[in-house]
């Protein structure tokens, strides 16, 4: 028994040593494999994959409180916490090199060469010679600047009668109160949307996703007509003493410039630089979307990081205007005769079918998803918006039909003037907001 005990006691340490050596070899192999995988991961994706622009759908919602976050605004710029002074410095450094020496309130002063514009403490003079040839043709001042948009509203007898009575706020055709006009003139960064003709529900931005800085400094503007405001009030959405419903500041528009509510909605969508004369940036959110990201993060991601002045997503399904025309007619989105007239005119003026191999370097798609637009109010951005609005005013309210024509012709007529457009993936648009269906309200297309 004694010898058996001794033999058992000596065999146990040997087994332990063998197991220890085996585990060491296995652990070494696992550690080596893990290190190799980490090196491959870093080599292909980099150390900042979750915050890198190359990620297809960047989740903006994860960083809601912009005022207390630290991250890079642009390549080569320093990191820092955002406050009023920092934001002003970064705006001035936003690399809009083609526009830093001339910013003006609107297209009128650009064309006339008058006045100057003070923005974020910096007064920038207007140089008339730089804007002589910004338009499509020699009659740019009369036809394309939209300095007097009401006089061009020819969609119906209603709009012509109204245009004889007034021009509206800053030539937009909107009849606004003096108090609202003063407030709008003070905005520097704007998020805007609209509901006309009781065509949709009021969807408030997700307050928990909006940072303290944005709540204090960004103007959230919702344009309504009296009918819609009355309906919303009956549903419990009553403006407070400051005229707000949640984060939205309610702006009531009287004497709408168009009988077609869809065309009326294009005024705040495209002419934000006129409605907000002091604004440097604006974000358009369709009424079918609920904003789910901080506006300052949106500007950083879609404009500053890409050094762009205009950002819009491509369509989730269609990329050719030919397809969009057929879809609009199939779903009876507008009067077929007017669609055909518009389409034939664009073809006669050089619009071609989208070919990914030929046009991808110019635009990744000829059909946008226009429910979300991010803009810097630079001269070329403002001009493009005016020209796009002009096409909507002249033909149909289906702005997807006229986007490519407007952009391509602007580029063709101004080869020496770059227009920095960022056309991003539709999944990125979906990341910044929650999507809903429009309210089912019948607004028949006008028969012209």
KOLSE-257120 format. One record per residue (C-alpha): residue number from 0; residue in three letters; chain; x, y, z. Coordinates in Angstrom, 1 decimal. Layout:
// residues N
   num   residuo   cadena       px       py       pz
   NUM       Ala        A        X        Y        Z
...
***
This chain:
// residues 448
   num   residuo   cadena       px       py       pz
     0       Unk        A      0.0      0.0      0.0
     1       Unk        A      2.9      2.3      0.8
     2       Unk        A      4.5      1.9     -2.5
     3       Unk        A      1.2      2.4     -4.3
     4       Unk        A      0.8      5.7     -2.5
     5       Unk        A      4.2      6.8     -3.5
     6       Unk        A      3.7      5.9     -7.2
     7       Unk        A      0.3      7.7     -7.3
     8       Unk        A      1.7     10.8     -5.7
     9       Unk        A      4.6     11.0     -8.2
    10       Unk        A      2.4     10.4    -11.3
    11       Unk        A      0.1     13.3    -10.5
    12       Unk        A      2.7     16.1    -10.9
    13       Unk        A      3.8     14.5    -14.2
    14       Unk        A      0.3     14.6    -15.5
    15       Unk        A     -0.1     18.2    -14.3
    16       Unk        A      3.1     19.2    -16.1
    17       Unk        A      2.0     17.5    -19.3
    18       Unk        A     -1.4     19.3    -19.2
    19       Unk        A      0.3     22.6    -18.4
    20       Unk        A      2.6     22.2    -21.4
    21       Unk        A     -0.4     21.3    -23.6
    22       Unk        A     -2.4     24.3    -22.4
    23       Unk        A      0.6     26.6    -23.0
    24       Unk        A      0.9     25.4    -26.6
    25       Unk        A     -2.9     25.9    -27.2
    26       Unk        A     -3.0     29.3    -25.5
    27       Unk        A      0.0     30.4    -27.6
    28       Unk        A     -1.8     29.2    -30.8
    29       Unk        A     -5.0     31.0    -29.8
    30       Unk        A     -3.2     34.2    -29.0
    31       Unk        A     -1.2     34.1    -32.2
    32       Unk        A     -4.4     33.5    -34.2
    33       Unk        A     -6.2     36.4    -32.4
    34       Unk        A     -3.3     38.7    -33.0
    35       Unk        A     -3.2     37.8    -36.7
    36       Unk        A     -6.9     38.4    -37.1
    37       Unk        A     -6.6     41.7    -35.4
    38       Unk        A     -3.8     42.8    -37.7
    39       Unk        A     -5.8     41.8    -40.8
    40       Unk        A     -8.9     43.7    -39.4
    41       Unk        A     -6.9     46.8    -38.9
    42       Unk        A     -5.1     46.6    -42.2
    43       Unk        A     -8.3     46.4    -44.2
    44       Unk        A    -10.7     48.5    -42.1
    45       Unk        A     -8.6     50.8    -40.0
    46       Unk        A     -8.8     51.6    -36.4
    47       Unk        A    -11.9     53.8    -36.6
    48       Unk        A    -14.3     51.6    -38.5
    49       Unk        A    -17.5     52.6    -36.5
    50       Unk        A    -16.9     56.3    -37.3
    51       Unk        A    -15.4     56.1    -40.8
    52       Unk        A    -17.1     57.6    -43.8
    53       Unk        A    -16.5     54.4    -45.8
    54       Unk        A    -19.1     52.6    -43.7
    55       Unk        A    -22.2     52.2    -45.9
    56       Unk        A    -24.8     53.3    -43.4
    57       Unk        A    -23.4     55.4    -40.6
    58       Unk        A    -25.5     55.3    -37.5
    59       Unk        A    -25.8     59.0    -36.6
    60       Unk        A    -28.2     58.3    -33.9
    61       Unk        A    -25.6     56.9    -31.6
    62       Unk        A    -23.9     60.2    -30.9
    63       Unk        A    -26.8     62.5    -29.9
    64       Unk        A    -25.4     65.2    -27.7
    65       Unk        A    -23.2     67.0    -30.1
    66       Unk        A    -22.3     69.7    -27.6
    67       Unk        A    -20.3     67.4    -25.4
    68       Unk        A    -18.7     65.0    -27.9
    69       Unk        A    -15.2     65.2    -29.3
    70       Unk        A    -14.5     64.1    -32.9
    71       Unk        A    -12.9     65.3    -36.1
    72       Unk        A    -15.0     67.7    -38.2
    73       Unk        A    -12.8     67.6    -41.2
    74       Unk        A     -9.6     65.9    -42.3
    75       Unk        A     -6.7     68.1    -41.0
    76       Unk        A     -8.8     70.0    -38.4
    77       Unk        A     -8.3     69.8    -34.7
    78       Unk        A    -10.6     67.9    -32.3
    79       Unk        A    -12.5     69.8    -29.7
    80       Unk        A    -15.7     70.3    -27.8
    81       Unk        A    -18.4     72.2    -29.6
    82       Unk        A    -19.5     75.5    -28.3
    83       Unk        A    -20.5     78.8    -30.0
    84       Unk        A    -16.9     79.9    -30.6
    85       Unk        A    -15.8     76.5    -31.8
    86       Unk        A    -18.8     76.2    -34.2
    87       Unk        A    -18.1     79.6    -35.6
    88       Unk        A    -14.4     78.7    -36.2
    89       Unk        A    -15.3     75.4    -37.9
    90       Unk        A    -17.9     77.0    -40.1
    91       Unk        A    -15.3     79.5    -41.3
    92       Unk        A    -12.9     76.5    -41.9
    93       Unk        A    -15.5     74.4    -43.7
    94       Unk        A    -13.4     74.4    -46.9
    95       Unk        A    -16.0     76.0    -49.2
    96       Unk        A    -13.0     77.5    -50.9
    97       Unk        A    -15.0     78.6    -53.9
    98       Unk        A    -17.4     80.6    -51.8
    99       Unk        A    -15.3     82.0    -48.9
   100       Unk        A    -14.7     85.3    -50.7
   101       Unk        A    -18.3     86.0    -51.7
   102       Unk        A    -21.5     85.2    -49.8
   103       Unk        A    -24.6     87.2    -50.3
   104       Unk        A    -28.2     87.2    -49.0
   105       Unk        A    -29.9     86.1    -52.2
   106       Unk        A    -29.6     85.7    -55.9
   107       Unk        A    -30.8     89.3    -56.5
   108       Unk        A    -27.8     90.9    -54.8
   109       Unk        A    -25.5     88.3    -56.4
   110       Unk        A    -26.7     89.4    -59.9
   111       Unk        A    -26.9     93.1    -59.1
   112       Unk        A    -23.5     93.1    -57.4
   113       Unk        A    -24.8     95.1    -54.5
   114       Unk        A    -24.4     95.0    -50.7
   115       Unk        A    -22.6     92.6    -48.5
   116       Unk        A    -23.5     89.8    -46.1
   117       Unk        A    -22.5     89.5    -42.5
   118       Unk        A    -22.5     85.9    -41.3
   119       Unk        A    -21.0     84.7    -38.0
   120       Unk        A    -19.2     87.9    -37.5
   121       Unk        A    -17.5     88.0    -40.9
   122       Unk        A    -18.6     90.5    -43.5
   123       Unk        A    -18.0     89.3    -47.1
   124       Unk        A    -18.3     91.6    -50.0
   125       Unk        A    -20.1     90.6    -53.2
   126       Unk        A    -18.1     90.7    -56.5
   127       Unk        A    -20.5     91.3    -59.4
   128       Unk        A    -18.2     89.9    -62.0
   129       Unk        A    -18.1     86.5    -60.4
   130       Unk        A    -21.8     86.0    -60.9
   131       Unk        A    -22.4     87.3    -64.4
   132       Unk        A    -22.5     83.8    -66.0
   133       Unk        A    -23.9     81.6    -63.3
   134       Unk        A    -27.2     80.8    -65.0
   135       Unk        A    -28.3     78.7    -68.0
   136       Unk        A    -28.7     81.6    -70.4
   137       Unk        A    -28.4     85.4    -70.8
   138       Unk        A    -31.8     86.0    -69.2
   139       Unk        A    -30.8     84.4    -65.9
   140       Unk        A    -31.8     87.5    -64.0
   141       Unk        A    -35.4     87.5    -65.2
   142       Unk        A    -36.0     83.8    -65.6
   143       Unk        A    -33.8     81.8    -63.2
   144       Unk        A    -33.0     83.9    -60.1
   145       Unk        A    -36.5     83.7    -58.6
   146       Unk        A    -36.0     87.1    -57.2
   147       Unk        A    -39.7     87.6    -57.9
   148       Unk        A    -41.1     84.1    -57.7
   149       Unk        A    -44.7     85.2    -57.3
   150       Unk        A    -44.8     86.8    -60.7
   151       Unk        A    -43.7     83.5    -62.2
   152       Unk        A    -46.4     81.3    -60.5
   153       Unk        A    -48.4     80.4    -63.5
   154       Unk        A    -49.8     77.1    -62.4
   155       Unk        A    -53.4     78.4    -61.9
   156       Unk        A    -55.7     81.4    -62.0
   157       Unk        A    -55.5     81.4    -58.2
   158       Unk        A    -51.7     81.9    -58.1
   159       Unk        A    -51.9     84.6    -60.8
   160       Unk        A    -54.5     86.6    -58.9
   161       Unk        A    -52.4     86.3    -55.7
   162       Unk        A    -49.3     87.4    -57.5
   163       Unk        A    -50.9     90.6    -58.6
   164       Unk        A    -51.7     91.5    -55.0
   165       Unk        A    -48.3     90.8    -53.4
   166       Unk        A    -44.9     89.3    -53.8
   167       Unk        A    -44.8     87.6    -50.4
   168       Unk        A    -42.0     87.3    -47.9
   169       Unk        A    -38.7     87.9    -49.8
   170       Unk        A    -40.2     87.0    -53.1
   171       Unk        A    -41.3     83.5    -52.1
   172       Unk        A    -45.0     84.1    -52.4
   173       Unk        A    -45.5     83.2    -48.7
   174       Unk        A    -47.7     85.6    -46.7
   175       Unk        A    -46.1     85.6    -43.2
   176       Unk        A    -46.6     87.6    -40.1
   177       Unk        A    -44.0     90.3    -39.3
   178       Unk        A    -43.1     88.5    -36.0
   179       Unk        A    -42.4     85.2    -37.9
   180       Unk        A    -40.3     87.0    -40.5
   181       Unk        A    -38.1     88.6    -37.8
   182       Unk        A    -37.6     85.3    -36.1
   183       Unk        A    -36.7     83.6    -39.4
   184       Unk        A    -34.2     86.3    -40.3
   185       Unk        A    -32.3     85.5    -37.1
   186       Unk        A    -31.7     81.8    -37.9
   187       Unk        A    -28.2     80.6    -38.7
   188       Unk        A    -28.8     76.9    -38.9
   189       Unk        A    -32.3     75.7    -39.9
   190       Unk        A    -34.2     72.4    -39.9
   191       Unk        A    -37.5     72.9    -41.9
   192       Unk        A    -40.5     71.0    -43.0
   193       Unk        A    -44.1     71.7    -44.0
   194       Unk        A    -47.7     70.4    -44.1
   195       Unk        A    -50.2     72.1    -46.4
   196       Unk        A    -53.8     71.1    -47.0
   197       Unk        A    -53.9     68.8    -44.0
   198       Unk        A    -51.9     66.4    -46.1
   199       Unk        A    -49.9     64.7    -43.3
   200       Unk        A    -49.5     64.2    -39.6
   201       Unk        A    -47.2     66.3    -37.4
   202       Unk        A    -44.1     64.3    -36.5
   203       Unk        A    -41.9     65.9    -33.9
   204       Unk        A    -38.1     65.4    -33.9
   205       Unk        A    -36.9     62.8    -31.3
   206       Unk        A    -35.9     65.2    -28.5
   207       Unk        A    -33.6     62.7    -26.8
   208       Unk        A    -31.5     62.5    -29.9
   209       Unk        A    -31.1     66.3    -30.2
   210       Unk        A    -28.1     67.7    -28.3
   211       Unk        A    -28.3     70.7    -26.0
   212       Unk        A    -26.3     72.9    -28.4
   213       Unk        A    -28.8     72.2    -31.2
   214       Unk        A    -31.8     72.8    -29.1
   215       Unk        A    -30.5     76.2    -28.2
   216       Unk        A    -29.0     77.3    -31.5
   217       Unk        A    -30.8     75.5    -34.4
   218       Unk        A    -34.2     76.8    -35.7
   219       Unk        A    -36.7     74.0    -36.1
   220       Unk        A    -39.3     75.4    -38.5
   221       Unk        A    -42.7     73.9    -39.5
   222       Unk        A    -44.7     75.7    -42.2
   223       Unk        A    -48.4     75.1    -42.0
   224       Unk        A    -51.5     76.7    -43.5
   225       Unk        A    -54.5     77.7    -41.4
   226       Unk        A    -56.5     74.6    -42.4
   227       Unk        A    -53.7     72.3    -41.2
   228       Unk        A    -53.2     74.2    -38.0
   229       Unk        A    -56.9     74.0    -37.1
   230       Unk        A    -56.9     70.2    -37.7
   231       Unk        A    -53.7     69.7    -35.7
   232       Unk        A    -55.2     71.8    -32.8
   233       Unk        A    -58.3     69.5    -32.8
   234       Unk        A    -55.9     66.5    -32.5
   235       Unk        A    -54.2     68.0    -29.4
   236       Unk        A    -51.2     69.6    -31.1
   237       Unk        A    -51.7     73.2    -29.8
   238       Unk        A    -48.8     75.7    -30.0
   239       Unk        A    -47.6     77.1    -26.7
   240       Unk        A    -47.1     80.7    -25.9
   241       Unk        A    -43.9     80.9    -27.9
   242       Unk        A    -45.6     79.3    -30.9
   243       Unk        A    -43.9     76.0    -30.5
   244       Unk        A    -45.2     72.4    -30.7
   245       Unk        A    -42.3     70.4    -29.2
   246       Unk        A    -39.2     71.5    -31.0
   247       Unk        A    -41.1     72.8    -34.0
   248       Unk        A    -41.6     76.5    -34.3
   249       Unk        A    -45.0     76.8    -36.1
   250       Unk        A    -45.0     79.3    -39.0
   251       Unk        A    -48.5     79.9    -40.4
   252       Unk        A    -48.6     80.7    -44.1
   253       Unk        A    -51.7     82.6    -45.4
   254       Unk        A    -52.8     83.1    -49.0
   255       Unk        A    -51.0     80.1    -50.4
   256       Unk        A    -49.3     80.9    -53.7
   257       Unk        A    -50.5     77.7    -55.4
   258       Unk        A    -53.7     75.8    -55.6
   259       Unk        A    -51.6     72.7    -55.8
   260       Unk        A    -50.4     71.9    -52.3
   261       Unk        A    -47.5     69.9    -53.5
   262       Unk        A    -46.1     72.9    -55.4
   263       Unk        A    -46.7     75.1    -52.4
   264       Unk        A    -44.5     72.7    -50.4
   265       Unk        A    -41.6     73.2    -52.9
   266       Unk        A    -41.2     76.8    -51.7
   267       Unk        A    -39.7     76.0    -48.2
   268       Unk        A    -38.0     72.9    -49.7
   269       Unk        A    -36.0     74.8    -52.4
   270       Unk        A    -36.0     78.4    -51.4
   271       Unk        A    -34.7     78.1    -47.8
   272       Unk        A    -32.0     80.7    -48.6
   273       Unk        A    -34.8     83.2    -49.3
   274       Unk        A    -36.9     82.3    -46.3
   275       Unk        A    -33.9     82.4    -44.0
   276       Unk        A    -31.7     85.2    -45.3
   277       Unk        A    -29.1     85.0    -42.5
   278       Unk        A    -28.8     81.2    -42.5
   279       Unk        A    -25.6     79.5    -43.4
   280       Unk        A    -27.0     75.9    -43.4
   281       Unk        A    -30.4     74.3    -43.8
   282       Unk        A    -31.8     70.8    -43.6
   283       Unk        A    -35.0     69.8    -45.3
   284       Unk        A    -37.0     67.0    -43.7
   285       Unk        A    -40.2     65.8    -45.5
   286       Unk        A    -43.3     65.5    -43.3
   287       Unk        A    -43.2     61.7    -43.7
   288       Unk        A    -40.0     61.6    -41.7
   289       Unk        A    -39.3     62.0    -38.0
   290       Unk        A    -35.9     63.5    -37.4
   291       Unk        A    -33.8     61.0    -35.4
   292       Unk        A    -30.4     62.6    -35.3
   293       Unk        A    -28.7     65.8    -34.2
   294       Unk        A    -28.7     68.5    -36.9
   295       Unk        A    -25.1     69.4    -36.2
   296       Unk        A    -24.0     65.8    -36.6
   297       Unk        A    -25.9     65.8    -39.9
   298       Unk        A    -24.0     68.8    -41.1
   299       Unk        A    -20.7     67.3    -40.1
   300       Unk        A    -21.4     64.0    -41.7
   301       Unk        A    -23.0     65.0    -45.0
   302       Unk        A    -21.3     68.4    -45.7
   303       Unk        A    -18.2     69.1    -43.6
   304       Unk        A    -16.7     65.7    -43.7
   305       Unk        A    -17.2     65.4    -47.5
   306       Unk        A    -16.4     69.1    -48.2
   307       Unk        A    -19.7     69.4    -50.0
   308       Unk        A    -22.2     72.2    -50.3
   309       Unk        A    -25.3     70.2    -51.2
   310       Unk        A    -26.2     66.7    -50.1
   311       Unk        A    -29.1     64.5    -51.3
   312       Unk        A    -29.6     60.8    -51.5
   313       Unk        A    -30.1     58.7    -54.6
   314       Unk        A    -33.4     56.9    -55.1
   315       Unk        A    -33.7     53.6    -53.4
   316       Unk        A    -35.0     51.8    -56.5
   317       Unk        A    -34.8     53.9    -59.7
   318       Unk        A    -31.8     55.7    -61.3
   319       Unk        A    -33.0     56.7    -64.7
   320       Unk        A    -35.4     59.5    -65.5
   321       Unk        A    -37.0     57.3    -68.2
   322       Unk        A    -38.0     54.8    -65.4
   323       Unk        A    -39.2     57.7    -63.1
   324       Unk        A    -41.5     59.0    -65.9
   325       Unk        A    -43.1     55.6    -66.4
   326       Unk        A    -43.6     55.1    -62.7
   327       Unk        A    -45.2     58.5    -62.3
   328       Unk        A    -47.6     57.9    -65.1
   329       Unk        A    -48.3     54.3    -63.9
   330       Unk        A    -49.3     55.6    -60.4
   331       Unk        A    -51.0     58.7    -61.8
   332       Unk        A    -48.8     61.0    -59.8
   333       Unk        A    -49.5     64.0    -62.1
   334       Unk        A    -51.3     64.9    -65.3
   335       Unk        A    -49.8     62.7    -68.1
   336       Unk        A    -49.8     65.4    -70.7
   337       Unk        A    -47.7     67.7    -68.5
   338       Unk        A    -45.3     64.9    -67.7
   339       Unk        A    -44.9     64.2    -71.4
   340       Unk        A    -44.4     67.8    -72.2
   341       Unk        A    -41.7     68.1    -69.5
   342       Unk        A    -39.9     64.9    -70.6
   343       Unk        A    -39.9     65.8    -74.3
   344       Unk        A    -38.5     69.2    -73.5
   345       Unk        A    -35.6     67.7    -71.5
   346       Unk        A    -34.8     65.2    -74.2
   347       Unk        A    -34.7     67.9    -76.8
   348       Unk        A    -32.3     69.8    -74.6
   349       Unk        A    -29.8     66.9    -74.3
   350       Unk        A    -31.0     64.7    -71.4
   351       Unk        A    -29.9     61.1    -72.0
   352       Unk        A    -30.6     57.8    -70.3
   353       Unk        A    -28.6     57.0    -67.2
   354       Unk        A    -25.7     54.8    -67.9
   355       Unk        A    -23.8     53.8    -64.9
   356       Unk        A    -20.5     53.3    -66.7
   357       Unk        A    -20.8     56.7    -68.4
   358       Unk        A    -22.4     58.9    -65.7
   359       Unk        A    -21.3     57.4    -62.4
   360       Unk        A    -18.4     59.9    -62.3
   361       Unk        A    -20.9     62.8    -62.7
   362       Unk        A    -23.8     61.5    -60.6
   363       Unk        A    -24.4     58.1    -59.1
   364       Unk        A    -28.0     58.3    -60.0
   365       Unk        A    -30.2     60.6    -62.1
   366       Unk        A    -33.2     60.2    -59.7
   367       Unk        A    -32.9     61.5    -56.1
   368       Unk        A    -34.9     60.8    -53.0
   369       Unk        A    -35.8     64.3    -52.2
   370       Unk        A    -37.3     63.9    -48.7
   371       Unk        A    -34.0     64.8    -47.1
   372       Unk        A    -31.7     67.6    -48.3
   373       Unk        A    -28.7     69.2    -46.5
   374       Unk        A    -27.4     72.5    -47.9
   375       Unk        A    -24.8     75.1    -47.3
   376       Unk        A    -26.1     78.4    -48.4
   377       Unk        A    -23.3     79.1    -50.9
   378       Unk        A    -23.9     80.9    -54.2
   379       Unk        A    -23.9     77.8    -56.4
   380       Unk        A    -26.0     75.9    -53.9
   381       Unk        A    -28.6     78.7    -53.8
   382       Unk        A    -28.5     79.0    -57.6
   383       Unk        A    -29.1     75.3    -58.1
   384       Unk        A    -32.0     75.4    -55.7
   385       Unk        A    -33.5     78.3    -57.6
   386       Unk        A    -33.1     76.6    -60.9
   387       Unk        A    -34.6     73.4    -59.6
   388       Unk        A    -37.6     75.3    -58.2
   389       Unk        A    -38.0     77.0    -61.6
   390       Unk        A    -38.4     73.6    -63.3
   391       Unk        A    -41.0     72.6    -60.7
   392       Unk        A    -42.8     75.8    -61.2
   393       Unk        A    -42.8     75.5    -65.0
   394       Unk        A    -43.8     71.9    -65.2
   395       Unk        A    -44.8     69.3    -62.6
   396       Unk        A    -44.4     69.2    -58.8
   397       Unk        A    -42.6     65.8    -59.3
   398       Unk        A    -39.1     67.2    -58.6
   399       Unk        A    -37.4     63.8    -59.2
   400       Unk        A    -38.1     64.4    -62.9
   401       Unk        A    -36.1     67.7    -63.1
   402       Unk        A    -33.2     67.0    -60.8
   403       Unk        A    -30.8     65.5    -63.3
   404       Unk        A    -31.6     68.0    -66.0
   405       Unk        A    -31.1     71.0    -63.7
   406       Unk        A    -27.8     69.6    -62.3
   407       Unk        A    -26.3     68.6    -65.6
   408       Unk        A    -27.2     71.8    -67.4
   409       Unk        A    -25.9     73.9    -64.6
   410       Unk        A    -22.6     72.0    -64.8
   411       Unk        A    -22.5     72.3    -68.6
   412       Unk        A    -23.2     76.0    -68.6
   413       Unk        A    -20.6     76.7    -65.9
   414       Unk        A    -17.6     74.5    -66.6
   415       Unk        A    -15.2     76.7    -64.6
   416       Unk        A    -17.4     76.9    -61.5
   417       Unk        A    -17.4     73.7    -59.3
   418       Unk        A    -20.6     72.7    -57.6
   419       Unk        A    -19.8     70.3    -54.7
   420       Unk        A    -22.8     67.9    -54.6
   421       Unk        A    -22.7     64.8    -52.3
   422       Unk        A    -25.2     62.2    -53.6
   423       Unk        A    -25.2     59.6    -50.9
   424       Unk        A    -26.8     56.2    -50.4
   425       Unk        A    -30.4     55.9    -49.5
   426       Unk        A    -29.7     53.8    -46.5
   427       Unk        A    -27.8     56.8    -45.0
   428       Unk        A    -31.0     58.8    -45.4
   429       Unk        A    -33.0     56.2    -43.5
   430       Unk        A    -30.4     56.3    -40.7
   431       Unk        A    -31.2     59.8    -39.8
   432       Unk        A    -35.0     59.5    -39.4
   433       Unk        A    -38.0     57.2    -38.9
   434       Unk        A    -40.1     56.9    -42.1
   435       Unk        A    -43.8     56.9    -42.2
   436       Unk        A    -46.5     56.8    -45.0
   437       Unk        A    -48.2     60.1    -46.0
   438       Unk        A    -51.7     60.6    -44.9
   439       Unk        A    -54.1     59.4    -47.6
   440       Unk        A    -55.5     62.7    -48.8
   441       Unk        A    -56.6     63.2    -52.4
   442       Unk        A    -55.0     66.3    -54.0
   443       Unk        A    -55.8     65.9    -57.7
   444       Unk        A    -53.1     67.1    -60.1
   445       Unk        A    -54.0     70.2    -62.0
   446       Unk        A    -55.1     69.8    -65.5
   447       Unk        A    -53.4     72.4    -67.6
***
